[in-house]
Amino acid sequence: MEYLGRVPDDEWPVLLREHLDRADTFRLHTPDGEGPLSAGRTEFQALPRVEVRPWTGMRDAIEIEGPLTPAARELFTAFEFGVLWDYQLVQDGTVVLSVGDFHDLQIEPR
């Protein structure tokens, strides 16, 4: 994975779209409760065919994993960069885009 850090706001939509088009699955990590790190938790949990399980990356946190359906893609584009706390876009089991701590961006080059 290549570390990019925070990207300029005008570059983010293009990067996100490219990786949403590549990926087939998403993983969203969030505390299992309300708070500033929980943006998107309710919306992503409401998507069909998602699995919710404890996440070992943080105490009292969950991982929401599911197929990257049109509805899921729409949710990712609806949230501005820096709003979702921690997530991954996955293609055939390989993480192709990872965002941690709101802005720490890593990508898997083609």
N, C-alpha and C positions, 0 to 999 in steps of 0.2 A: 504494500500500500504506500502511496505517496502522500506525505503530509502537506496540506495547503494552508492550514490555519484558517484565519478569517479571510474570506474573499470579498471584494468590493460588491456592494449591493447590486450594481448593474450587471455583474457577471453571474450572480447566483441563479437567477431564473433559467439561464441557458444550461448551466451545469446540472441543476436539478432535473430539468426536462430530459437531458441526455441520459442521466442515470435512471430516471423513472422508466424511460423507454427500454433500457437494458434489463432491468431487474424484473423478477417474477414474484418476489416475496419481500415483506418488510418485517422489521422487529423494532418496536418502540419500547423504551424503558422509561418508567415513571414511578414515583412513589405511589403506594397503594392508599391514597388519600388526597385531600385537597391541599393546594399550596402552589407556589410559583413554579415548581418543577413538574407539575401535573398537567400542563397544557396538552390538550389532545387526548387525554386518557379516556374520557367519557365517549368522545366521538369515535375513536378507533375501536374501543370495546364494543360499540354498537354495530360494527361492520359484520356481515355474515362470514362464517367459516374461520373466525379468528380463534386462536388458543391463548388463554391467559394463564400464566404460571409464575411462581416466585422467581425473581431475578437475583442471581448470586452476586451481582455487581454492587448491590447496596442493600442494607438492612431495610426491611419493610417496603420493598420495591417489587414491581411486577414487570414481566416482559409480555407484550402483546405481539403475537406473531400471526401473520396471515398472508393470503395471496394478494398480490398487487393488482387488484381489480380496478376498473375505471373509478369506482367510488373511493377506493383507497388513494389512488393517484390524485383525485380531486381534493381530498383532504390535505395531502402533502403540499399541493400548490396553494391551498387556501391559507395555510399558516405561513407567515413571513419567516425568513431566515432569522434564527435567534430566538424563536418562540418555543419550538419543540426542544426539549432538553437533551435527549440522547436517543439516537435511532440509527438503523442500518437498512440499506437497500441491498438485496441479495439476488444473485443470478446463479442458478444451478448450484446452490450451496456455497458460493463464494461471495463474500462481502465486496460490493463494487463501490459503495459510498457509505461512509460512516461519519456521523456528527456526534461529538461528545461535548458536554459542558456548554451547550448552546451554539458555539462557534468553531470548535476544533474540528476541522474538516479533513478527512482523508479519502482518497479515491484510489481505485484500482484502474490503472491505465489499460486501455484496450490492447 
